[in-house]
Amino acid sequence: MINLAFVLLATCGAAIVSTWWVTRQFAVEFTKQRPKVSDDDLPRVAVIMPLRGADPFLEQCLRGLLKQNYPRFEVRIVLDGATDPARQIVDRVLSDDQQDHLHVDVLCNPRATCGLKVSAIQQAIDQLDDSVEAIAILDADGSPHENWLRELASALCDSTVGAATGIRWFAPPTRASGTLVRHQWNILANIQMHAAGIPWGGSLAIHRKVFEDPDHRLRWTKSLCEDTPLAQSLRQLDLRLVLVPEAVFLNRESIHLAGAFHFIRRQLLLVRLHHPRWWFISLLGFIGLLTPMACLGLTLALAASGEIPAAVACGLAPIAYVATVVLSVKRASRCVRQTLAKRGEEIPRGGIDVTTVVYACLSLFLHGIAVLLAIVTRQITWRGIAYRIGHRGQIQMVEYSPFIMLPTTHETADTSI
């Protein structure tokens, strides 16, 4: 029993050290001084915006996109269908800014072997001319500030960089349980994504030498999402992914607990299907789920057998781990809050209270459960479309249908995610 206690203590210790380390690396990115790039050196960019459904902040996103402080870029919006609910908003916003660099298209013949968003992106890429040096992918739940594209694309001027990514930051407008769980989970997820080299497709720039690579294009045709498979392509091309803190997007939507868990489970499934470091993410999930429970059970057993010092050590280990997680959340939050404040966006400063600890623990528990479910999941619904997961992660769309706004459920709440 004592030997088992040593194993659990070592596991908790390793989790504490790794959590502290990856959080430190995440924070370092927010303090780096990045060189300014002149207009002449910036690449010509095509911003691709696939739309399926009218997202809550779509109009705000479009108006921000039209005000970009960038010298040479075009916008390609790909609607899921001619009657998609987003069409009315797009037409209303773009009617105020009729320019040659704006293009609105409708998705044609989506592939059955990949996600609808991936099909839309590839359709837009096929229509680009040779002068476009990079693409930027934008999700409708973001609100791009005027320098968003400049900050993101500037990173691609480094010849060793193949892609640059922002992050999504949930700023809960309510104290609902699902909203707070998703907020806490997403902070830890951003830290892990940076450590594992996982980009976020809602604010993502990709150099032409990557998106034109035949192996990458083929990989996209078999992928449920556009961002997670990028890691493998970058590795093959010996290029880097960089985090651009200035490209952080706030998301102020609310969600209930079932919807938050569905969101977490889908994110982890995408990593399992398409990322080479799934083992890293899954290991962290198992540690967060199983180690505290094992420590609690062993603490009781050791106390019953009179091994009081070992029992105390086992009882303190998961407390130390949770404390490290909570402090990591606060450190990452401070970095993001300072970055947002520089452009005039404010989010409340949260203290370390009982609520924070409870929802941090709950997010760790749900993350562990979602890791287990991601391993066995064989079908997932995303924006009203069901996809089967076949042998070796093969994707098969069950049936395509135009987007319809349904009554809110755990799968339809917050359509932007």
N, C-alpha and C positions, 0 to 999 in steps of 0.2 A: 504493500500500500504506500509505503514511503517512496519507493521508486517511482510509482505512478504520480505521486505528488511532485517529485522533481521534474518529471516529464511535462506536467501541466504548467508548472512554474516557468520552465524554460520556454514553453510555447507562448505563454502570456508575455514573458520578457521579450521574446522575438517580435511579437505583435506590437508591443509598446515601442520598441526601437524602430521598427519599420514604419509605423504610423508617424512617429516623430520625424523620421528622415524624409519621407515622401512629402509631408506637409512643409518641411523646411525648403525642399526643392521647389515646391509650388509657390511658396512665398518669395523665393529668390527671383522668380520671373517677373514679379510685380515691382521689383526695385531696379531692374536693369535699365541702363540708359541706352536707348536705341537711336542710331544715327538718322538724321533727317534726310529724306530723298527728294531731289528736285523733280519738278514736273516732267522734265525731259527724260529722266531716267525711269519713271514709273511705267510699268507694262500696260499695254492696252488690255482692258478687262471686259468680259461679258458677264454681267450679273444674271444668274439664272434663278428664277423663282417659280417652282412648281406649286400649283394651288389645287386643292381638292376640298371644297367647302369654304364657307365664309368665316374665317377665324375672327375671334373677338376684337383683335387689334390690327386687322388687316389694313384698314384705311390709314391708321397712324403709321404703319410700317411702310406703305407705299409712298406717303408724303415725305417721310424721312429719306427714302431711297432717291426721290427726285431732287433732293436738296444736297446731294453729295458734293463735297469739295474735291473733285477729281477731274483731271484734264481730259482723259480719253476713255470713255466707257459706254457700253450699251446695255440695255435691259431687255431680257427675254423672259416674258411671263408665259408659262405653259398651263393653261386651264385643263382640268380633268375632262371637261365636256363643254359643249356649246351652251348648255343650260345650267351649268354649275352655279350654285348660289354666289360664288365669288365674282361672277362676271359683272353683275350690276355695280358692285363696289369698284372694281377695276375700271370699268367704263367711266364711272362718275369722276374718279380721281384723275385719270389720264386725259379726260376731256379738257381739263384745265391746263394741260401741259403737252400739247401736240408737238412732238419733236421726232426727228428721223431716227434717233437712237433708241426709241421705244418700240418693242415688238410684242404683240400678244398673239399667241397661237393656241391651238387645241390639241390635246394629246391624241395621236392616231396610232392604232394598232399596238397597244401596250403588250409587252412580252408577258407570257404566262410563267416564265421562269425567274422573274425578279419582281421587286416591289414597284408599285406605280410611280413613286418618286424617281426611282432609278431610270425607268423608261422615259419619263419626262425630261430628265437631265440629258440623257443620251440623244433624244430627239433634238433638243436645243443645240447640243454640241455639233450635231451633224449639219446644222444650218449656219455655222460660223465660218467666216472667211479666214484666210491665212494670216491676216494682220492681228488677230486676237492672240495674245500671248499668255493669257491666264483666264480662268473662270472664277467667279465667286458665287457660292450657293447661299441663298438667303431664305430662311423660314419666315412664315407670315406672323409668327408670334414674337418677332423681334421688332425693336424700334431703333433703327440705325441712326446714330447721330451724324452730323455733317462730315466728320472725318473718319467714319467707320471704314469705308473702302480704302482710303488712303493709308490708314494704319495697317490694315490687313494685307494689302497688296505690296506695301513697302518691304515686308519681310521676304517676299519672293525675289527681291533684287540680289539677295545673297545666292550665289550659284550652287551652294550646298543644300539649299532649302527647296523642297518640292511642294510643300503645302504649309499653310498657316491657318490656325484655328482660333476662334474665340471660345467663349463658354456661355452657357445659359445659367442664369442665376435667378432662382425663384424668390420673390419678395412677397411673403404672405400678406394679403390684405385682410385676412380674417384669422381667427384662432381655431379654426376647424381642425379636427384631428388629422384628416387626410392631407390638408394643406401643410401643416407643420411637419408631418412625417416626410412628405416629399421634399420639403425645404431642407430638413436635416440630412436626409439621404443624399440629395443632390450635391450638397457641399462635399461630403466624403467621396461621392462619385467623381466630382471634378478633380479632386486631389489624386484619386486612383487613375483617372483617365490620363492625367499629365504624366504620372509615373510610368504607365504602360504604353504611352504613345497612341492614345485613342483620340481622334479628332471628333469635333461636334459639327454635324452637317448643317446646322442652322446658321452658322457664321463661319464659312470655310472658303479659303482661296486655294486653288490648285494650279500649278504651273502646267503649261501646255505639254512639256515633255513627259508629264505624268499621265494626264487624261488622254493623250494620244497614244500612249504605249499600248501595243496590241494585247499584251497579257493583262493589263489593267482593264481595258475595255471588255475583254472576255470575262474577267472576274466579275465585272459589274453586271453582265447579263445573267449571272447566277446568284445574285446577292439580293437580300431582302431590303438592305439599306445602302446608302451611297458612301457613308463616312467610315464605318468600321473596317471594311476591306482595304481601305487606303493604306493602312499600316504595312501590310504585306507587300504591296506594290512599292512603297517607298523603300522598304528594306532591299528589295530586289534591284532597285535603281540606285542604291547607295545614296539616297537623299534623306533629308531630315524633315521632321514635322516640328514647327515651333508654335508656342502659345503666344498669342497677342492679347495681353490683358485689356488693352483699349477697345478690343472687339467684344467685350462682355455685353450680353443682352439681358435686360431685366424682363422677367415674366411675372405679372401680377395676378394671374388667374388663380381661382380657388378650385379645390377638388375634394371629393369625399374619400374616405379611407379605402374603399374597394377600388375606386379609380386610381388612387395612388399606388396601390399594390399591383394592379394590372400594368401600370406604367413601368414600375420597377422591374417586374418580371419580363416585360418585352425588351427593355434595355439590356438586361443580362442575357436574354436569348440571342440578341444580335451579336453580343461579344462571343458567346459560345459558338455561333455559326461562322463568324467571319474574322476573328482576331487570333493571332498566334499566341497571345499571352493570356488566353482564357484560364490556364492553370493558375496564374497569379491572382486573378480576380476571384476565382472559385475558392482558392486556398484561403484568402482573406475572409471570404464569406463563411466558410466552414469554421474558421477560428472564432469569428464573431458570434456564431450561433452555438457551437458545441462546447467550446472551452469554458465559458462562464457556467454553463449548466453542469459540466463535469466537475468543475471546481467546487460548486455548491454541494453536489452530492458527496464528493470526497471530503469536504470540510466536515459535514455531519458525521461521516463514517470515522474520520480521524478523531473527532471530539468524543465520539462514543467509545473509542478504544483507548482513550487517555493520551493520545498524541497531540497535546495542546499546541506546542509551537508550530508543528506542521499544519495543524488545523487553522491556526491564525494566518499562516503564510498563504494557504490555499484560499482562505476567505478574502484576504486583502488583494490577491492577484487580479481577479476580475474587476475589483473596484479601481485599481490602478489603471487597468486597461480602459475602462469607461472614462475615467478622468482624463486620460491622454486623448481619447477621441473627442471629448467635449472641448478640451483646450485647443485641439487641432481645428475644430469647427470655428472656434472664436478667432483663431489666428487667421484662417483663410477668409473669414467674414470681414475682418479688419482690412485685409489687403484689398478686397473687392470694394468695400465701402469707400476707401480712400481714392481708388481709381475712379469710381463713379462721381465722387464729390468734385473731382477736377473738371468734369464736364457739366456740373450743375445738377446732377441727379442724386437725390438723397434717399437712403433707406435707414430705417430705425436701427439704432445700436441696441443689441440685445445683451442682457446680462446673463450670468451663469446662475440660473435658478432651478427650482425643482422641475418646472415644465421643460426646460432645455434638456435636463438629464433624462427625464422620462421619455421624451420623444427621440432623443439620441439612441437610447437603449432599444426602443421600439423599432427604429429604423434599422439598427444592426440585426435585430431578430428577423424582421421581414426580409432583409437582404439575404440572410442565410437561407430562409425558406425559398425565396425566389431563385437562388442559385440551384437548389435541389430541383425545383420545378423546371428550370431552364434545361436541365440535363434530360428530362423525360418528356418535355413538351413536343408534341407532334403536329399541333395546329395553333395558329395565332390569328387573331382578328385585329386589323389595323385600318382605321378609318372606314369601317364598314365592309372591308374586303377580307375574306378568309384565305390564309395561305397554309398549305400543308408542308411539313418538314419531312422530307424523305431520307433515303439512305445517304450517308455522308453529307448531310445538310442540304440536299437538293431542294430547291424551292419550287412549289407549284401553286399558282393562283387557282383557287377552287372555281370561282366564277366572277367575271368582271360585271359591275353594274355602276351606273352613274351615282354620284353622291346624293344622298337624301338626308335631310336633317331629321333625325329620329328623336323621340323622347329621351331625356337624359338617363343613361345607365352608367355602370362602371366602365363600359367600353366606349361610350359615346361622349361622356363628359369631357370638356376641355378639348375640343377637336384639334387645336393647334399642336397637341402632343400625341 
